Amino acid sequence: MQYPSNGTYHDATFMRSNEKSFLYNDLKNQTLRVVFPTIEPPYVNYANFSDDAVAEKGYGPGVVMEILKEIGRRLNLTYEIIPSEGTSWGEFINGTWTGAFGQLKRGEADILAGAAIIDYDRSMLCDMTYPFQFEPTGIMIRYPEKYEDDTLLIVTEPFSWTVWFITAVVIFVSALIFLAMTTILRRVFGEMHVTLFESTWVFFSIFVQQGLPQQPRSWSCRVLIGLWWLASITLSATFTGSLVALFAVEKTNLPFQNIDTLVRSVKQGKFEIVMDGNSFTRTEMIARSKLPVYQELWHEILVNHKVKYVDGIQKGVEFVRANSGYALLGPMATLRFYVYSDCKVLLLNDGILPVYLSIPLAKNSKYTSYFSTKIREMVERGFTEKWISDYESYVATQRINECNSTTPGPKSYLDLKRAQGAFWVLLAGTILGIVLFIGEFLHQLFYKHIFKRYWRSNNESSTTPPSIHNITTPECSSSEASNETEGKMIARYLILFGLFITISYSFRTQSTGVKGKLMCGNKPANGVQLTLYDEDNGPNPDDNLDRQLSKDDGSFYLAGSSMELTQIDPELRIYHNCNDKKTTCKREWIIRIPSKYITDGPEPKEIMDLGTMNLEMIAKICILLAVCTLVITGETDKQHTGKQSYKVKGILKCGHVPAKGVLVKLVDDDFGPDPDDDLGRGYTNADGAFELNGNTTELTTIDPHLKIYHDCNDGAQPCQRRWKFELPNRYILSGKNNQRTLDIGTWNLEAILPGESRDCHH
């Protein structure tokens, strides 16, 4: 709509409570004060209205800036940028607005240059223009580590277990229908004769693209068989195509797919929420929502404090990039551009909490309707989408990946790790064939020597004893042959049913999970790599169940599942550099998970809590990774001589209860003929806590060790389990009194350490 220079401009408004009339000339040649709450691409890329800035940077200033520049050119406006109060949008606290909205409320600014979310409180504070963008809230996470179980990849990936199950059911149902049809038609049409087993084998042969030994004669049976061939060809093509796509395209396994699974992960402790602390609008939307999923999420945020607020979206992206186990909620378009420039973060396709974005003006501003009309024209003509697309193209062409390593492309060949499923199927078929061979042999032996003898004895007992005059040559009647056939069929199906139950139970999905907290001295050990493995022996490689880095507070949560013939052997591997500063390799701790925490099914029912572990200790399970110089401790500590003392404390638990009455010993481990010095011993109290200290005199630095003797998770086995840890030397002090205490943390004695032993005399 064009406004004449001498006309009247009627403001009948967008989100305003009154009506005013302004001359068009009154809007021109004015100076408007602009405040920028934050830099938020693609809406505000930089705070500069000059055309020289565009030429210098190579891209536009953002959608909001383009709108202001276009309206400024039409009205010959001058924009004065005023300093903002920090980088906050502002919120309503104790009757007062803070941040940029506070400046707008107090009349210190005329325009808030940013993509503001329209809500009721803000509309009462200021005038909101016509919305220039409808945008959902995006969910960003750190790009997941590529870990997968390839044991039965070639079988489970093309078809899900549901498809396999339905296929098996359809084969059996079709076999029953085919058996009924042939039985009826055999009497009137001379149709082929089949048993239930043979009928089932007919459709199984079709499914695996094998021919039939005999073709049916009737058209009804032929149509059934023909349609089954057509369905089999379709399934075979789908299976082949899925395999080709599987090996040709890299697939990312996401920890969750939507808001429902995200909330479930938050409740389980796998993830926490990250949000922009400068704008609480999305937080308020979650709090006010009546949907159950958002109410559950708000409970986790408010009650369980599973949220972290950061200073701006950029800080949130950097935090999520550096830490796994966090999900950033923010503007979808803004997060999308960070994903374009950083290969270590990932944005889910589905958004949540859709909002309208607007440009706030001062309350009762005479520019509101003009701005709204022009913004609507720009939206309808596609200018806003074009500006976003232009910036998106610029970021895509730059492609500045902030990665520490090159992302490997798809392999051009199929390695054994991914192809092992075919060999497992071959092995299973061979084993099944051998078992069936033994079963058939035993069946024949059983039938000939037992079943026939029993059947004949019954027939002889039910007839009149023969005399010398009525002795005839025995003949096999048709009823005898029928009984023989039925007996074979029943025995065969019993064997097959038993094998099916055995194999179904053996090939089962098992899951487990573990959580805890890592410390390095008195500081949280964040960024420590942890991997949950299913340890396999022989040629089968270990299955990677889960992998992540410890969070900022040192906490971790890992869970996963695997399909095995036997019970899985889960173990947690921790790779760290705590108390190991001068080595180029990492120390590896291995902690095995007891079988009580293994669940049949894809989701673990009980998660093992390892407690709070201090990584300063040098466990006898610790090894150095890769090829490097073997060093016992990573740093050269101060050397001592003469009287030396040591002090250590900690808490021991057995599952969820304190480990009371556990013997703990602090010793100086001596080599050679010199016996170990007992620096102190004691028992844990009712809370499972202990504290030991002692001193000894040595010519060289003492070698302190902590020994723990316990019966946790030990059943009725004789003697006791013994844990032994080498303690760091930096807690050694010269003299009798030691004011420095090593806190080993809280340990769950249910864990199984590969280096542990048994001890009957201590």
C-alpha positions in Angstrom: 0.0 0.0 0.0 1.4 3.4 -1.0 0.9 6.4 1.3 0.7 9.9 -0.4 3.0 12.5 1.0 0.1 14.7 2.1 -2.3 11.9 3.1 -3.5 10.7 6.5 -2.0 7.5 8.0 -4.6 5.6 10.0 -3.2 3.4 12.7 -5.8 0.6 13.3 -3.4 -1.6 14.6 -1.6 -4.9 15.1 -1.7 -5.7 18.8 -2.5 -2.2 20.0 -5.2 -0.9 22.3 -6.0 2.5 20.8 -6.4 4.2 17.4 -4.6 7.3 16.2 -4.2 9.1 12.9 -0.9 10.3 11.8 0.2 12.3 8.7 2.6 10.3 6.6 5.0 13.2 6.6 5.1 12.9 10.4 6.8 9.5 10.1 9.6 10.7 7.8 13.0 12.2 8.6 13.0 11.1 12.2 15.8 9.6 14.4 14.9 6.4 16.2 16.8 4.9 19.0 17.6 1.2 18.6 18.8 -1.3 21.2 20.3 -4.7 20.3 19.6 -7.4 23.0 21.8 -10.0 21.3 23.5 -11.0 18.1 21.4 -13.9 16.8 21.9 -15.1 13.2 20.0 -15.1 10.8 17.9 -12.4 12.4 20.7 -10.1 13.6 24.1 -11.0 12.2 25.8 -7.8 13.3 24.8 -4.4 14.6 25.7 -2.1 11.7 23.3 -0.4 9.3 25.9 0.8 6.7 26.2 -0.7 3.3 30.0 -0.7 3.7 29.6 -3.4 6.4 27.8 -5.7 3.9 30.7 -5.3 1.4 33.3 -5.9 4.1 31.7 -9.0 5.7 30.3 -10.5 2.5 26.9 -11.2 3.9 23.8 -9.3 5.0 23.1 -8.0 8.5 20.2 -10.3 9.1 16.4 -10.4 8.6 15.5 -7.8 11.3 18.3 -5.5 10.1 17.2 -5.8 6.5 13.6 -4.9 7.5 14.8 -1.8 9.5 17.1 -0.7 6.7 14.3 -1.0 4.0 11.8 0.9 6.1 14.5 3.4 7.0 15.1 4.1 3.3 11.4 4.6 2.6 11.0 7.1 5.5 14.5 8.5 5.4 15.0 7.4 9.0 18.2 7.6 11.0 18.9 4.9 13.5 20.8 5.7 16.7 22.3 2.6 18.4 22.2 2.9 22.1 24.1 0.6 24.5 22.1 -2.3 25.9 21.9 -3.5 29.5 24.2 -6.5 29.1 23.1 -9.1 26.6 19.7 -9.8 28.1 16.2 -9.5 26.5 14.8 -8.9 29.9 12.1 -10.4 32.1 9.4 -9.2 34.4 10.7 -9.4 38.0 8.9 -7.9 41.0 6.9 -5.5 38.9 9.9 -4.2 36.9 11.1 -5.1 33.4 14.9 -5.7 33.1 17.2 -5.8 30.1 16.3 -4.5 26.6 12.6 -4.7 27.3 13.2 -2.6 30.4 14.9 0.1 28.2 11.9 0.0 25.8 9.5 0.3 28.8 11.4 3.3 30.3 11.5 5.2 27.0 15.2 4.9 26.5 14.7 3.2 23.2 12.2 3.3 20.3 12.9 -0.1 18.7 14.2 -3.4 20.0 16.2 -4.8 17.1 15.8 -8.5 17.5 13.5 -11.5 16.7 11.3 -11.3 19.8 8.8 -14.0 20.7 5.2 -12.7 20.8 3.5 -13.4 24.2 0.9 -11.7 26.3 3.2 -10.0 28.8 5.3 -8.4 26.1 2.3 -7.3 24.1 1.2 -5.3 27.2 4.6 -3.8 27.6 5.2 -2.7 24.0 3.8 -2.8 20.5 4.5 -6.0 18.6 4.7 -5.7 14.8 3.2 -8.1 12.3 5.1 -11.4 12.8 7.8 -11.9 10.1 8.6 -15.5 10.9 6.8 -18.6 12.3 9.6 -20.6 13.9 9.7 -23.8 16.0 12.2 -24.4 18.8 15.1 -26.6 17.7 16.9 -29.4 19.7 20.6 -29.5 19.3 23.0 -32.2 20.7 26.6 -33.1 20.3 27.1 -35.3 17.3 26.8 -38.8 18.7 29.8 -41.1 18.7 29.5 -43.9 16.1 29.0 -47.0 18.1 26.9 -49.9 17.0 26.4 -53.6 17.4 27.2 -55.3 14.1 26.9 -58.9 15.3 23.6 -59.5 13.4 23.7 -56.3 11.3 23.1 -58.1 8.0 20.0 -59.7 9.5 18.4 -57.1 11.7 19.1 -53.9 9.8 17.2 -54.6 6.5 14.2 -56.0 8.3 13.1 -55.3 11.9 12.3 -58.1 14.3 8.6 -57.2 13.8 8.9 -57.9 10.0 10.7 -61.2 10.6 8.1 -62.3 13.1 5.1 -61.4 10.9 6.8 -63.2 8.0 7.2 -66.4 10.1 3.5 -66.1 11.1 2.4 -65.6 7.5 4.4 -68.7 6.4 2.7 -70.8 9.0 -0.8 -69.5 8.4 -0.3 -70.0 4.6 0.9 -73.5 5.3 -2.3 -74.3 7.2 -4.5 -72.9 4.4 -2.5 -74.8 1.7 -2.8 -78.0 3.8 -6.6 -77.6 4.1 -7.0 -76.9 0.4 -4.9 -79.9 -0.7 -6.7 -82.2 1.7 -10.1 -81.3 0.4 -9.1 -81.1 -3.3 -7.3 -84.4 -3.1 -10.6 -86.3 -2.8 -12.3 -84.6 -5.8 -9.4 -83.4 -8.0 -6.5 -85.6 -7.4 -4.4 -82.8 -5.8 -0.9 -83.4 -4.4 -0.7 -84.8 -0.9 1.3 -82.9 1.8 1.7 -83.0 5.5 1.8 -79.9 7.7 5.6 -80.0 7.8 5.8 -80.3 4.0 3.3 -77.5 3.5 5.3 -75.2 5.8 8.5 -76.1 3.9 6.8 -75.2 0.6 6.3 -71.6 1.7 9.7 -71.4 3.4 11.3 -72.5 0.1 9.4 -69.8 -1.8 10.6 -67.2 0.8 14.2 -68.1 0.3 13.8 -68.2 -3.5 14.0 -72.0 -3.9 12.0 -74.2 -6.3 9.2 -76.7 -5.4 9.7 -80.4 -5.8 6.1 -80.8 -7.0 3.7 -78.3 -8.5 0.0 -78.2 -7.4 -2.6 -79.3 -10.0 -5.6 -77.1 -9.0 -5.9 -73.5 -10.0 -6.8 -72.4 -6.4 -3.5 -73.8 -5.1 -1.6 -72.4 -8.1 -2.9 -68.9 -7.5 -1.9 -69.1 -3.8 1.6 -70.3 -4.7 1.9 -67.7 -7.5 1.0 -64.8 -5.2 3.4 -66.0 -2.7 6.1 -66.0 -5.3 5.3 -62.4 -6.1 5.4 -61.4 -2.4 8.6 -63.3 -2.0 10.2 -61.4 -4.9 9.1 -58.1 -3.4 10.5 -59.0 0.0 13.8 -60.2 -1.5 14.1 -56.9 -3.5 13.4 -54.9 -0.4 15.9 -56.9 1.6 18.6 -56.4 -1.0 17.9 -52.7 -1.4 18.1 -52.2 2.3 21.5 -53.9 2.4 22.8 -51.7 -0.4 21.6 -48.6 1.3 23.0 -49.8 4.6 26.6 -50.2 3.3 26.5 -47.3 0.9 25.1 -44.6 3.2 26.5 -43.7 6.6 23.7 -43.8 9.3 23.7 -41.9 12.5 22.0 -43.6 15.5 20.5 -40.8 17.6 20.0 -41.1 21.3 16.4 -39.8 20.9 14.1 -38.9 18.0 11.6 -36.4 19.4 10.5 -34.6 22.5 8.9 -37.7 24.1 12.1 -39.7 23.9 14.1 -36.7 25.0 12.0 -36.3 28.2 12.4 -40.0 28.8 16.2 -39.7 28.5 16.1 -36.7 30.9 14.1 -38.6 33.5 16.6 -41.5 33.2 19.6 -39.2 33.8 21.0 -39.6 30.3 20.5 -36.0 29.2 20.1 -32.5 30.7 18.6 -29.4 29.1 20.6 -26.3 28.1 18.7 -23.0 27.5 19.6 -19.3 26.9 19.6 -17.5 30.3 19.1 -14.2 28.6 15.5 -15.1 27.5 13.1 -17.1 29.6 10.2 -17.0 27.2 10.7 -20.7 26.1 11.1 -21.7 29.8 7.8 -20.0 30.6 6.2 -21.8 27.6 7.3 -25.1 29.0 6.1 -24.1 32.5 2.6 -23.0 31.3 2.0 -25.9 28.9 -0.8 -28.3 29.7 0.6 -31.1 27.6 1.8 -34.1 29.7 5.2 -34.3 28.0 6.0 -30.6 28.8 4.7 -31.0 32.3 7.1 -33.9 32.9 9.9 -31.8 31.4 9.1 -28.9 33.6 9.1 -31.2 36.7 12.7 -32.3 35.7 13.8 -28.7 35.2 12.1 -27.2 38.4 12.4 -30.1 40.9 15.4 -32.1 39.7 17.3 -29.1 38.4 18.2 -30.9 35.1 18.8 -27.6 33.3 21.8 -25.4 32.6 21.4 -21.8 31.6 24.1 -20.2 29.5 24.9 -16.6 28.4 23.5 -16.7 24.9 22.8 -19.2 22.1 26.5 -19.2 21.0 27.7 -20.1 24.4 25.1 -22.9 24.5 26.3 -24.3 21.2 29.9 -24.2 22.4 28.8 -26.0 25.6 26.9 -28.7 23.9 29.7 -29.2 21.4 32.2 -29.8 24.2 29.9 -32.0 26.4 27.8 -35.0 25.6 24.6 -35.7 27.5 23.1 -32.2 26.9 20.3 -30.9 24.6 20.2 -27.2 23.7 16.7 -25.7 23.1 16.8 -22.6 20.9 15.5 -20.9 17.7 15.5 -23.5 15.0 16.8 -21.2 12.3 19.7 -19.9 14.5 20.7 -23.4 15.5 20.6 -24.5 11.9 23.4 -22.1 10.9 25.6 -23.3 13.7 25.1 -26.9 12.4 26.2 -25.8 8.9 29.5 -24.5 10.2 30.2 -27.2 12.8 30.3 -30.9 12.2 30.4 -31.8 15.9 26.8 -30.7 16.6 23.5 -32.1 15.3 20.0 -30.6 15.0 17.0 -32.8 15.1 14.6 -32.5 12.2 11.4 -32.1 14.3 10.9 -28.9 16.2 8.9 -28.1 19.3 7.1 -25.1 20.9 6.4 -23.1 17.6 6.4 -19.3 18.1 5.8 -16.1 16.1 8.7 -13.7 15.9 8.2 -9.9 15.8 10.0 -6.6 16.2 9.0 -4.8 19.4 8.4 -1.0 19.3 7.7 1.4 22.1 4.2 1.3 23.5 1.7 3.4 21.4 4.4 4.1 18.8 3.1 6.0 15.7 5.3 3.6 13.6 3.6 0.4 14.6 1.0 0.1 11.8 3.4 1.3 9.1 6.1 -1.2 10.2 3.5 -4.0 10.4 2.1 -3.2 6.9 5.5 -3.2 5.3 6.6 -6.3 7.2 3.5 -8.1 5.9 4.3 -7.1 2.4 7.9 -8.3 2.7 6.7 -11.6 4.1 4.1 -12.1 1.4 6.6 -11.3 -1.4 9.2 -13.7 0.1 11.8 -11.2 1.1 12.3 -12.6 4.6 12.7 -16.1 3.3 15.2 -14.8 0.6 17.3 -13.1 3.3 17.4 -16.2 5.4 18.2 -18.3 2.3 21.0 -15.9 1.2 22.7 -16.2 4.6 22.2 -19.9 4.6 23.9 -20.2 1.2 26.8 -18.0 2.4 27.4 -20.2 5.5 27.1 -23.4 3.4 29.7 -22.1 0.9 32.1 -21.1 3.7 31.7 -24.5 5.4 34.1 -23.7 8.2 34.1 -27.0 10.1 35.4 -26.6 13.6 36.5 -30.2 13.9 39.7 -31.7 15.4 39.8 -34.5 12.8 38.6 -35.3 9.3 35.3 -37.1 9.2 35.8 -40.4 7.4 33.6 -41.2 4.5 31.8 -44.4 3.8 34.0 -47.5 3.2 34.3 -48.7 -0.3 34.4 -52.3 0.9 32.6 -54.5 3.3 34.8 -55.5 6.3 34.4 -58.5 8.5 32.9 -56.4 11.3 29.9 -55.4 9.3 29.6 -58.7 7.3 29.9 -61.0 10.3 26.1 -61.4 10.5 26.2 -63.6 7.4 28.7 -65.9 9.0 26.7 -66.1 12.2 23.6 -67.1 10.1 25.8 -69.7 8.3 27.1 -71.0 11.7 23.5 -71.1 13.1 22.3 -73.0 10.0 25.2 -75.5 10.4 24.5 -76.0 14.1 20.8 -76.4 13.4 21.5 -79.0 10.7 23.7 -81.0 13.0 21.1 -80.8 15.8 18.4 -81.9 13.4 20.6 -84.8 12.1 21.1 -86.0 15.7 17.3 -85.5 16.4 16.3 -87.5 13.3 18.8 -90.3 14.2 17.4 -90.5 17.7 13.9 -90.4 16.4 14.4 -93.3 14.1 16.1 -95.2 16.9 13.3 -94.4 19.2 10.6 -95.3 16.7 12.1 -98.6 15.6 13.1 -100.1 18.9 10.5 -98.6 21.3 7.4 -97.3 19.5 7.0 -100.3 17.1 7.5 -102.7 19.9 4.9 -100.9 22.1 2.4 -100.7 19.2 2.7 -104.4 18.3 2.4 -105.6 21.9 -0.9 -103.7 22.2 -2.2 -105.3 19.0 -1.2 -108.8 20.1 -2.8 -108.3 23.5 -6.1 -107.2 22.0 -6.5 -110.3 19.7 -7.3 -114.0 20.3 -4.2 -116.2 20.8 -3.5 -117.9 17.5 -3.8 -121.7 17.2 -1.8 -123.9 14.9 -4.6 -123.9 12.4 -5.0 -120.1 12.0 -1.4 -119.0 11.7 -1.1 -116.7 8.7 1.6 -114.5 7.3 1.5 -111.1 9.0 0.6 -108.2 6.7 0.9 -104.4 7.3 -2.5 -102.9 7.2 -3.4 -99.4 6.1 -4.2 -98.4 9.7 -0.8 -99.5 10.8 0.9 -97.4 8.1 -1.3 -94.4 9.1 -0.3 -94.7 12.7 3.3 -95.0 11.7 3.1 -91.8 9.7 1.3 -89.9 12.4 3.9 -91.0 15.0 6.8 -89.8 12.9 5.1 -86.5 12.2 4.3 -85.9 15.9 7.8 -86.8 17.0 9.3 -84.5 14.3 7.2 -81.5 15.3 8.0 -82.1 19.0 11.7 -82.0 18.1 11.3 -78.8 16.0 9.2 -77.1 18.7 11.9 -77.8 21.3 14.6 -76.5 19.0 12.6 -73.4 18.3 12.1 -72.6 22.0 15.8 -73.3 22.7 17.0 -71.0 19.9 14.5 -68.3 20.6 15.6 -68.2 24.2 19.3 -68.3 23.4 19.2 -65.5 20.8 17.8 -62.9 23.2 18.4 -59.2 23.6 20.0 -58.3 26.9 20.6 -54.8 28.3 22.5 -53.2 31.1 23.3 -49.7 32.4 25.7 -48.0 34.8 26.0 -44.5 36.3 28.3 -42.7 38.7 30.6 -39.7 39.2 34.3 -39.3 38.5 36.6 -37.0 40.5 40.3 -36.1 40.1 41.2 -35.1 43.6 38.7 -32.6 44.9 37.7 -31.5 41.4 35.1 -33.2 39.0 36.7 -35.2 36.2 34.8 -33.8 33.3 35.4 -34.8 29.6 36.6 -38.3 30.6 35.9 -40.9 27.9 33.8 -43.9 29.1 32.8 -46.9 27.1 30.3 -49.7 28.0 31.4 -52.9 26.3 30.0 -56.5 26.2 33.3 -58.4 26.4 33.3 -61.3 24.0 35.9 -64.1 23.8 37.2 -65.7 20.6 36.8 -64.2 17.1 33.7 -62.3 18.0 34.7 -58.7 18.7 33.6 -56.8 21.8 30.2 -55.1 21.4 30.2 -51.4 22.0 27.0 -50.8 24.0 27.4 -47.1 24.7 30.0 -44.4 24.8 30.1 -40.8 26.1 32.2 -38.2 28.0 31.6 -37.4 31.6 29.7 -34.2 32.2 30.9 -30.9 33.8 30.2 -32.3 37.3 31.9 -35.6 36.5 28.7 -37.6 36.3 28.0 -40.2 33.7 25.2 -42.5 32.6 25.7 -45.3 30.0 23.2 -48.0 28.9 22.9 -50.3 26.0 21.8 -53.7 24.7 23.1 -56.5 22.6 21.8 -59.8 21.2 23.8 -62.9 22.3 23.5 -66.6 22.6 24.8 -66.6 26.1 24.6 -64.0 28.9 26.5 -60.8 28.1 29.6 -59.8 30.1 29.3 -56.1 30.4 32.2 -54.0 31.6 32.9 -50.2 31.9 36.2 -48.9 30.6 37.4 -45.5 31.8 40.2 -43.6 29.9 41.7 -40.7 31.8 44.8 -38.7 32.5 44.2 -37.9 36.2 47.4 -38.1 38.2 49.2 -38.9 35.0 50.3 -35.6 33.5 53.6 -36.5 31.9 52.5 -39.5 29.9 51.2 -39.2 26.3 48.8 -42.1 26.7 45.7 -42.5 28.9 45.2 -44.8 31.8 42.4 -47.4 31.4 40.2 -48.6 34.3 38.1 -51.7 33.7 35.1 -52.3 36.0 32.9 -55.3 35.3 29.1 -55.2 35.9 27.6 -58.0 37.9 24.9 -60.2 36.3 22.1 -58.8 38.6 22.1 -55.6 36.5 21.6 -57.5 33.2 18.0 -57.3 31.9 16.3 -59.4 29.2 15.1 -56.8 26.8 16.3 -53.6 25.1 15.9 -51.4 28.2 17.7 -52.1 31.5 15.3 -52.3 34.5 18.0 -51.5 37.1 21.0 -49.2 36.7 24.2 -49.9 38.6 25.4 -47.0 40.6 29.2 -47.2 40.9 29.3 -44.2 43.3 31.8 -41.3 43.3 35.3 -42.6 42.3 38.6 -40.7 42.7 40.7 -41.4 39.6 43.9 -40.3 41.4 44.3 -43.9 42.7 46.2 -46.4 40.6 44.1 -49.5 40.5 45.8 -52.8 39.7 43.4 -52.9 36.7 45.0 -49.8 35.3 47.0 -50.1 32.0 48.5 -47.5 29.6 47.0 -47.3 26.2 48.8 -47.5 22.9 52.6 -47.8 22.6 54.4 -45.4 24.9 56.9 -45.4 27.7 55.6 -47.3 30.7 55.3 -44.9 33.7 53.8 -45.8 37.0 52.7 -42.3 37.8 52.4 -39.5 35.5 54.3 -36.9 37.5 57.5 -36.9 39.7 56.3 -36.3 43.2 58.4 -34.9 46.0 60.8 -37.5 47.5 60.7 -38.3 51.2 63.0 -40.0 53.7 62.8 -40.8 57.4 59.4 -40.5 59.2 56.5 -40.4 56.7 52.8 -40.3 57.2 49.7 -40.9 55.1 45.9 -40.4 55.6 43.0 -41.8 53.6 39.2 -41.9 53.9 36.2 -43.0 51.9 32.8 -44.6 51.8 32.0 -48.1 50.8 28.6 -49.4 49.7 27.1 -52.8 48.7 24.5 -51.9 46.1 22.3 -49.2 47.6 23.1 -50.0 51.3 26.2 -49.0 53.3 28.9 -51.7 53.5 29.2 -52.0 57.3 32.1 -53.9 59.0 34.3 -54.1 56.0 38.0 -54.5 56.8 40.3 -51.8 55.3 44.1 -51.6 55.6 46.6 -48.9 54.8 50.0 -50.5 54.2 53.4 -49.5 52.9 54.1 -52.0 50.2 57.7 -53.0 50.4 59.7 -55.1 47.9 62.3 -57.8 48.7 62.8 -59.3 52.2 61.4 -56.2 54.0 57.8 -57.1 55.0 55.0 -54.6 54.3 54.4 -52.0 57.0 50.9 -51.9 58.4 50.2 -48.2 58.7 46.6 -48.6 59.9 43.6 -50.8 59.8 40.0 -50.6 60.7 36.4 -51.4 59.8 33.8 -49.3 58.1 31.1 -47.8 60.4 27.3 -48.1 60.0 27.4 -45.6 57.2 30.1 -47.5 55.3 32.7 -44.7 56.0 36.3 -45.2 57.1 39.3 -43.1 57.8 42.9 -44.5 58.3 46.2 -42.8 59.0 49.6 -44.0 60.0 53.3 -43.4 59.7 56.5 -45.3 59.3 60.2 -44.7 58.9 61.9 -45.5 55.6 65.1 -44.5 53.8 63.2 -43.9 50.6 59.7 -42.7 49.8 57.0 -45.1 51.0 54.7 -46.9 48.6 51.2 -46.6 50.2 48.5 -49.1 49.2 44.9 -49.5 50.3 43.5 -53.0 50.7 39.8 -53.7 51.0 38.4 -57.2 52.1 34.7 -57.8 51.6 32.0 -60.3 50.8 29.7 -58.0 48.8 28.3 -59.8 45.7 30.2 -62.9 46.7 27.5 -65.5 47.4 28.6 -68.4 49.6 32.2 -68.6 48.3 35.0 -69.1 50.9 37.4 -66.4 52.0 36.9 -62.7 50.9 37.3 -60.6 47.8 40.3 -58.3 48.0 40.7 -55.0 46.3 44.1 -53.3 46.2 44.8 -49.8 45.1 48.1 -47.9 44.8 47.7 -44.5 46.4 49.2 -41.3 44.9 52.4 -40.1 46.5 51.4 -36.4 46.6 49.5 -37.1 49.8 52.7 -38.3 51.6 54.0 -35.8 54.3 57.2 -36.0 56.3 56.6 -36.4 60.0 54.0 -38.1 62.2 51.1 -35.8 61.7 49.4 -35.6 58.3 47.0 -32.8 57.6 46.4 -33.8 54.0 43.8 -36.5 53.4 43.1 -38.6 50.2 39.4 -39.0 49.7 38.8 -42.1 47.5 35.1 -41.2 47.2 32.2 -43.6 47.4 32.7 -47.0 45.9 30.1 -49.8 45.1 31.7 -53.1 46.2 29.3 -55.0 43.8 31.6 -54.0 41.0 34.1 -56.7 39.7 37.7 -55.5 39.2 39.7 -57.7 36.9 42.8 -57.4 39.1 41.0 -58.4 42.3 42.0 -61.5 44.3 40.7 -63.7 47.2 42.3 -63.7 50.6 41.6 -65.9 53.6 44.4 -64.6 55.9 44.5 -60.9 56.5 
